[in-house]
Amino acid sequence: MYFVPCMVAKTSIPVIILNWNGIDDTEKCVEHLLNQTESDVKIYLVDNGSDEDNVSRLRSLAASHENIFLRLNDKNLGFTRAHNIVLAEIISRAVPPEFIILLNNDAFAKKDWVEKLVAAANTYNADMVGGKMVNYFKKNMLDNIGHRLLNTAEIIPKGSGEKNEVYNDVHENVGPCAGAALYRTAMLREIGLFDEFFETGYEDAELGVRGTILGYKSIFTPEAIVFHKISQSVSRVRDYNYVLKTQINIFYSYIKLMPWPVLLINTPFIIFKYGLVLLLNLIFGRWFFFRVMRTAIWQTLTSKRKMILESRTAFFKNHRPISSLSILRKMEFFLLFDVKRFTKHMLKRKPTQFEKVVSNE
């Protein structure tokens, strides 16, 4: 591991960018950050064991500007571990920055993006802030505007595939997408960093909900805009095991974080939903998703049960969530969302993102 150390002023705003063999996008991402209206931005480039060409170009990029600092990991640590190393170093300083920003290397920020995130955090006293992640390839369409929580366990992107002009008001959600997000350092010190159970996704969803149920505030601001190429790195590792892990992540997060009253109230809906999902996948011949769901449920109840319960015990030992009633009010009832999803993917036969990648399974 190679790291170029730095001394960062109190008022500086660190922006962490992770690269894994995506140097063309990374260079463009950095170019946009270097032209921000917020002048005191410190860019932390973290490489996850990329090839020699990527490393060479990253070194040149870091050497070209005093506000770019480089960490070279000798292997791919994944999104969670790679970010946690840098986050831990930043928040442990005697005088840490007030905010830390994360940005995907394939997301290109408008010139006032950092300024708008910070302004929203200060104006609304928010601990997590996300803006509009616009589809880079279809700029009239959204990637997402943060996360929503269904009462049947899923933490899902809000606004995905919707028109760009639909969401133009500041509102609360249950956490931003870490592909373009601001976090208050004091919150991270209190609730912890990304859970390293996660490897290639969902860690930001769990962190957002964790912060929300511990009483921290997350908002969406429409004025902070990035253009996102959408899962350029993750698409290279999506396969059966990836999809299976994603479904287990959903069960893990919900069981880990939710107080017993919330679990008891929603358990009938969870049993109904996932029983119906298994049945419909059988009826419609979606064997891949039937196998994923069946295995995820089985592993959650058997081989991963002890680990999940240990994580839950540790969480509730160290933290006291807001009331169960307040948590339930932050959830959305699953039925309308899943009826729309059923119509789109089963009746109209439109492929999901996973089906587009793993169509040969």
Summary of the structure (lengths in Angstrom):
residues: 361
radius of gyration: 20.2
end to end distance: 36.5
largest distance: 60.3
contacts: 1155
relative contact order: 0.11
helix: 46%
strand: 20%
